Amino acid sequence: MIPLLATTAIVGATLVSLDGGPHLANSIVVIEGERIRSIEGAVPAGAELIQADGLFLLPGLVNLHVHLGLVLPGKMAAELADETDAALALRMASNARKSLEAGVTTIRIPGDARHADIALKGAVERGEVRGPRIHSAGEMVDITSGHGADGETADGPYELVKAVRREIGAGATWIKIAISGGIATPRGDIAEALMTEDEIEAVVDAAHRFGVKVTAHSGSPQATVTAVGLGIDCIEHGYFLTRAVLREMKARGTFFVPTIVVSQPSTMPFFERIGSPPWYLERVKSVGPRHFETLRMAIEEGVRIGLGTDQFPFEENDGTTATVREMEYYVEAGMTPVAALRSATVEAASLLGAEKDIGTIEAGKYADLIAVRSDPTRNVSALREIVWVMKGGEVVLNRSLDHR
């Protein structure tokens, strides 16, 4: 990172409005330490000056579905079969740095292995490792034979309550469950409803008693409507959701993180590159069109959508990163560019309960910022060229700005 003085002023950029109002041209963003002091006024005497003429300034992006230790079936899984805890932690740290440099300054990890993500979160917060701010679900709470059930499992309400408390005790700030089948599980139907109602209810109740939110991997309309009725906070993927289920999510304020890139043609080269087996590729193809239709209906119904990719945030996808391609898909499905940008900033911060710290460029919030060359509210593809990234007042990527 490029060290900055205690006071820094970013001048000359256009501050992008995400609330429908006019942009602020020739802005002056004053930063003290990690946080923004003001966005209007004069440049303080003695401040380090960052000249950003002609650029558009936005809040750092938030990606709500990231597995820094991602392992998928096939060649990738075989190569990582004997990965040690130390090797996993180092791989995750490398992926965290790349994510940050791609403009993603905050991530939510909905389940990773061996609590390496919680250890990494601590290292990032202590400044030992460069990476985004991390909100972690620890290890996913799995049922026997469920999606992703490769390690310790729990069945029935009492075992699941204990598993929830175990993850919270380990440092998880979210709980993740899988209530249906999934693409990466070779057996069964992706739309199967796997967890019972009393199991889902036990998980949600146990987590909420600690003030911890719950999200669910789900491709099942039946499982989703049950979980939504029981007060779950968020649904991941939603491959086969119906309009009726989406309307129930809208009515109850349940968030949706679509991860649309995982099922669309633009991601097939990635799966082929990592050696995904034929059965996996077929399952991806089988959900793609229906998954996109679910996203389109969710946008029409006004469901609250937060951006997440289930790919590494920086992973190449159709000539850009997975994070930016996800946002482009939202626009293709019917979102306005502003709404797509909000899914990765304002809305994502709201889901995380972090509105006081991130999501917009305002006095008092962390100086997590990115700069692009053209107006992303006219075309989100402007984010295909992120030229500058700051996290907490420290510059982590600089391709064009003049620092004085």
C-alpha positions in Angstrom: 0.0 0.0 0.0 1.1 3.6 -0.6 1.3 5.3 2.8 -0.6 8.6 3.1 -0.2 11.5 5.4 -2.8 11.9 8.3 -4.8 14.3 6.1 -5.4 13.7 2.4 -7.5 15.6 -0.2 -8.8 14.0 -3.4 -9.6 16.9 -5.7 -11.0 17.4 -9.2 -13.1 14.1 -9.5 -16.8 13.9 -10.1 -18.5 12.4 -7.1 -21.0 9.9 -8.4 -24.5 10.2 -7.0 -26.3 6.9 -6.2 -29.5 8.4 -4.9 -30.8 9.8 -8.2 -29.5 13.3 -7.5 -26.9 15.2 -9.6 -23.2 14.2 -9.4 -20.9 16.6 -7.6 -18.3 17.9 -10.1 -14.8 19.1 -9.1 -15.3 17.6 -5.6 -12.9 17.9 -2.7 -12.9 14.7 -0.5 -10.9 15.2 2.6 -9.7 12.2 4.5 -8.2 11.9 7.9 -6.7 8.5 8.8 -9.1 5.8 7.7 -12.2 7.9 7.4 -13.7 10.7 5.3 -13.8 14.1 7.1 -15.7 16.0 4.5 -16.7 16.1 0.8 -17.0 19.8 0.4 -15.0 22.8 1.4 -11.4 23.8 1.0 -8.3 21.7 0.9 -6.7 21.7 4.4 -3.3 23.3 4.7 -0.5 20.7 4.5 -2.8 17.9 3.2 -1.4 15.4 0.7 -3.1 16.1 -2.6 -4.5 13.5 -5.0 -5.4 15.0 -8.3 -8.3 13.2 -9.9 -9.4 15.5 -12.7 -11.7 13.9 -15.2 -12.4 10.8 -13.1 -15.5 9.5 -11.5 -15.3 8.6 -7.8 -17.5 5.9 -6.2 -17.7 3.9 -3.0 -15.6 0.8 -2.9 -17.5 -2.3 -4.2 -19.0 -4.9 -1.9 -19.2 -8.6 -3.0 -21.5 -10.6 -0.8 -20.7 -14.1 -2.0 -17.0 -14.9 -2.0 -15.2 -18.1 -1.1 -11.5 -17.1 -0.9 -10.7 -20.8 -0.5 -12.9 -21.9 -3.3 -12.6 -25.6 -4.4 -14.8 -26.9 -7.2 -15.2 -30.5 -8.4 -12.8 -32.0 -10.9 -9.2 -31.1 -11.5 -9.2 -28.2 -9.1 -10.5 -30.4 -6.2 -7.9 -33.1 -7.1 -5.0 -30.7 -7.0 -6.1 -29.2 -3.7 -7.1 -32.5 -2.0 -4.1 -32.5 0.3 -3.9 -28.8 0.9 -2.7 -28.0 4.4 -4.1 -25.4 6.7 -1.1 -23.2 6.1 -1.4 -23.5 2.3 -5.1 -22.8 2.4 -4.5 -19.6 4.5 -1.8 -18.4 2.1 -4.0 -19.1 -1.0 -6.9 -17.2 0.6 -4.6 -14.3 1.5 -3.5 -14.0 -2.1 -7.1 -14.1 -3.3 -8.0 -11.4 -0.8 -5.3 -9.1 -2.1 -6.3 -9.6 -5.7 -10.0 -9.0 -4.8 -9.0 -5.7 -3.1 -7.0 -4.6 -6.1 -10.1 -5.3 -8.3 -11.9 -2.6 -6.4 -13.8 -4.8 -3.9 -13.2 -3.3 -0.5 -15.6 -5.4 1.5 -16.6 -9.1 1.1 -19.0 -11.5 2.8 -17.7 -15.1 3.0 -20.7 -17.5 3.2 -18.7 -20.5 4.3 -15.1 -21.5 3.9 -13.0 -24.3 5.3 -11.3 -24.7 8.7 -12.0 -21.2 9.9 -9.1 -19.9 7.8 -11.4 -17.0 6.8 -11.9 -15.9 10.4 -8.1 -16.0 10.9 -7.6 -14.0 7.7 -10.2 -11.4 8.8 -8.1 -10.8 12.0 -4.9 -10.5 10.0 -6.5 -8.0 7.6 -7.9 -6.0 10.5 -4.4 -5.9 12.2 -2.8 -4.7 8.9 -0.7 -7.9 8.5 -2.4 -8.8 5.2 -3.8 -6.7 2.4 -7.4 -7.5 1.8 -11.0 -6.3 1.8 -13.1 -5.9 5.0 -14.4 -9.4 5.8 -17.8 -10.5 7.1 -17.6 -14.2 7.6 -20.0 -17.2 8.2 -17.3 -19.5 9.3 -18.0 -23.0 8.1 -21.3 -23.7 6.5 -23.7 -25.5 8.8 -24.4 -28.7 6.9 -26.9 -31.5 7.2 -25.9 -35.1 6.4 -25.9 -35.7 2.6 -26.8 -32.1 2.0 -25.2 -29.7 -0.5 -21.6 -29.0 0.5 -21.6 -31.6 3.3 -17.9 -32.6 3.0 -17.0 -32.2 6.7 -18.8 -32.1 10.0 -22.6 -32.3 9.8 -25.5 -31.8 12.1 -29.1 -33.1 11.9 -32.3 -32.2 13.7 -32.9 -29.0 15.6 -30.8 -29.7 18.6 -27.6 -30.6 16.7 -28.1 -27.6 14.4 -28.5 -25.2 17.3 -25.2 -26.5 18.7 -23.5 -26.1 15.3 -24.8 -22.5 15.0 -23.4 -21.6 18.4 -20.1 -23.3 17.5 -19.6 -21.1 14.5 -20.6 -17.9 16.4 -18.2 -18.9 19.1 -15.5 -19.2 16.5 -16.1 -15.7 15.3 -18.7 -16.0 12.6 -20.8 -12.9 12.0 -23.2 -14.7 9.7 -24.6 -18.3 9.5 -24.9 -20.1 6.2 -27.1 -23.2 5.6 -27.9 -25.1 2.5 -31.6 -25.8 2.3 -31.7 -27.3 -1.2 -29.5 -29.2 -3.6 -26.8 -27.4 -5.6 -24.8 -27.4 -8.8 -21.6 -28.6 -7.2 -23.3 -31.6 -5.6 -23.5 -34.5 -8.1 -26.4 -36.3 -6.5 -30.1 -35.3 -6.4 -32.0 -32.5 -7.9 -30.9 -28.9 -7.5 -34.4 -27.8 -6.6 -34.9 -30.4 -3.8 -36.0 -29.1 -0.4 -33.5 -30.8 1.9 -33.8 -29.2 5.3 -37.0 -29.7 7.4 -39.0 -26.8 8.6 -38.1 -27.4 12.2 -34.4 -27.5 11.3 -34.5 -24.2 9.5 -36.5 -22.6 12.3 -34.0 -23.8 14.9 -31.1 -22.3 12.9 -32.7 -18.9 12.4 -33.9 -18.7 16.0 -30.5 -19.7 17.4 -28.6 -17.2 15.3 -31.0 -14.3 15.8 -30.7 -14.7 19.6 -27.0 -13.7 19.2 -27.9 -10.9 16.8 -26.4 -12.9 13.9 -28.1 -13.0 10.4 -28.7 -16.2 8.5 -28.4 -16.8 4.7 -29.3 -19.9 2.8 -28.1 -21.6 -0.4 -31.3 -22.4 -2.2 -32.5 -23.3 -5.6 -35.8 -24.6 -4.3 -39.1 -22.6 -4.3 -40.5 -24.8 -1.6 -37.5 -24.6 0.7 -37.2 -20.9 0.1 -40.8 -19.9 0.9 -40.5 -21.9 4.1 -37.2 -20.2 5.1 -38.6 -16.8 4.2 -41.7 -17.4 6.4 -39.4 -18.4 9.3 -37.5 -15.1 9.1 -34.3 -15.9 7.2 -32.4 -12.8 6.2 -31.1 -13.7 2.8 -31.3 -16.2 -0.1 -28.3 -17.2 -2.2 -28.6 -18.2 -5.9 -32.3 -18.9 -6.1 -32.0 -20.9 -9.3 -35.6 -21.9 -9.7 -37.6 -19.4 -7.6 -41.1 -18.5 -8.7 -42.7 -15.1 -8.9 -44.9 -16.1 -5.9 -41.8 -16.8 -3.8 -40.2 -13.6 -4.9 -43.2 -11.6 -3.9 -43.1 -13.2 -0.5 -39.4 -12.2 -0.2 -40.3 -8.6 -1.2 -43.1 -8.5 1.3 -40.8 -9.6 4.2 -37.7 -7.7 3.1 -35.7 -10.8 2.5 -32.5 -10.1 0.5 -31.5 -11.9 -2.7 -27.9 -12.5 -3.7 -28.3 -14.0 -7.2 -24.7 -15.0 -8.1 -25.9 -15.0 -11.7 -22.5 -15.4 -13.2 -22.2 -19.0 -12.0 -24.8 -20.2 -14.4 -24.3 -18.1 -17.5 -22.3 -18.8 -20.6 -19.6 -16.2 -19.9 -18.4 -18.4 -17.0 -18.0 -21.6 -18.9 -14.4 -20.9 -20.0 -13.5 -20.6 -16.2 -15.1 -24.0 -15.4 -13.3 -25.6 -18.4 -10.0 -23.9 -17.3 -10.1 -25.4 -13.8 -11.1 -28.9 -15.2 -14.7 -29.1 -14.1 -16.1 -32.6 -15.0 -18.8 -33.1 -17.6 -21.5 -33.7 -15.0 -20.8 -30.3 -13.5 -20.8 -28.5 -16.8 -24.2 -30.1 -17.6 -25.7 -29.0 -14.3 -24.5 -25.4 -14.9 -26.1 -25.4 -18.3 -29.3 -26.9 -16.9 -30.0 -24.0 -14.6 -28.7 -21.1 -16.7 -31.9 -19.9 -18.5 -34.2 -20.5 -15.5 -31.7 -18.7 -13.2 -31.7 -15.7 -15.4 -35.5 -15.6 -15.5 -35.5 -15.7 -11.7 -33.2 -12.7 -11.6 -35.4 -10.8 -14.2 -38.6 -11.5 -12.1 -36.9 -10.5 -8.9 -36.0 -7.2 -10.4 -39.5 -6.7 -11.6 -41.0 -7.6 -8.2 -38.7 -5.1 -6.4 -36.8 -7.7 -4.3 -33.8 -6.2 -2.5 -30.8 -7.5 -4.4 -27.2 -7.5 -3.2 -24.3 -8.3 -5.5 -22.4 -11.6 -5.1 -20.5 -13.7 -7.6 -19.6 -17.1 -6.1 -16.5 -16.6 -8.2 -13.4 -14.9 -7.0 -14.2 -11.1 -7.3 -11.2 -10.6 -9.5 -11.7 -13.7 -11.7 -11.6 -13.0 -15.5 -15.1 -13.2 -16.9 -16.0 -12.1 -20.4 -13.2 -9.5 -20.6 -13.7 -8.1 -17.2 -13.9 -9.3 -13.5 -16.7 -11.5 -12.2 -17.8 -8.7 -10.0 -18.3 -6.2 -12.9 -19.8 -8.9 -15.1 -22.4 -9.7 -12.4 -23.4 -6.1 -12.4 -23.7 -6.0 -16.1 -26.0 -9.1 -16.0 -28.3 -7.2 -13.6 -28.6 -4.4 -16.2 -29.3 -7.0 -18.9 -32.0 -8.4 -16.7 -33.8 -5.1 -16.3 -32.0 -3.0 -13.6 -31.0 0.5 -14.2 -27.3 1.2 -14.0 -27.8 3.1 -10.8 -29.7 0.2 -9.2 -26.9 -2.2 -10.3 -24.3 0.1 -8.7 -26.4 0.3 -5.5 -26.5 -3.6 -5.3 -22.7 -3.5 -4.8 -22.7 -0.5 -2.5 -25.7 0.9 -0.7 -27.8 -2.3 -0.7 -24.9 -4.5 0.2 -24.0 -2.3 3.1 -27.5 -2.4 4.3 -27.6 -6.2 4.3 -24.4 -6.3 6.2 -25.7 -3.8 8.8 -22.6 -1.7 7.9 -24.4 1.4 6.6 -22.6 3.7 9.1 -19.2 2.6 7.7 -19.4 1.8 4.0 -21.7 1.9 1.0 -21.6 5.7 0.2 -19.1 8.5 0.2 -20.0 10.5 3.2 -18.3 12.2 6.2 -17.6 9.7 8.9 -17.5 6.6 6.7 -14.4 4.6 5.8 -12.4 6.1 2.9 -13.1 3.1 0.7 -13.1 4.5 -2.8 -12.7 3.6 -6.5 -12.2 5.8 -9.5 -13.2 5.1 -13.2 -12.8 7.1 -16.4 -16.5 7.5 -17.4 -19.9 7.9 -15.8 -21.0 4.4 -14.5 -24.6 5.6 -14.0 -24.9 5.8 -17.7 -23.1 2.5 -18.4 -21.9 0.2 -15.6 -19.3 -1.2 -18.0 -17.3 1.9 -17.0 -16.2 -0.3 -14.1 -14.3 -2.5 -16.6 -11.5 0.0 -16.1 -11.0 0.8 -12.5 -7.9 2.9 -12.4 -7.6 3.7 -8.7 -8.6 2.0 -5.4 -8.4 3.2 -1.8 -9.3 1.3 1.3 -9.3 3.0 4.7 -7.3 6.0 3.4 -4.6 3.9 1.9 -4.1 3.6 -1.9 -3.9 -0.1 -3.0 -4.1 0.5 -6.8 -3.0 3.6 -8.8 -3.0 3.5 -12.6 -3.4 7.2 -13.3 -3.8 9.6 -10.4 -1.2 12.2 -9.5 -0.2 12.1 -5.8 1.6 15.1 -4.4 
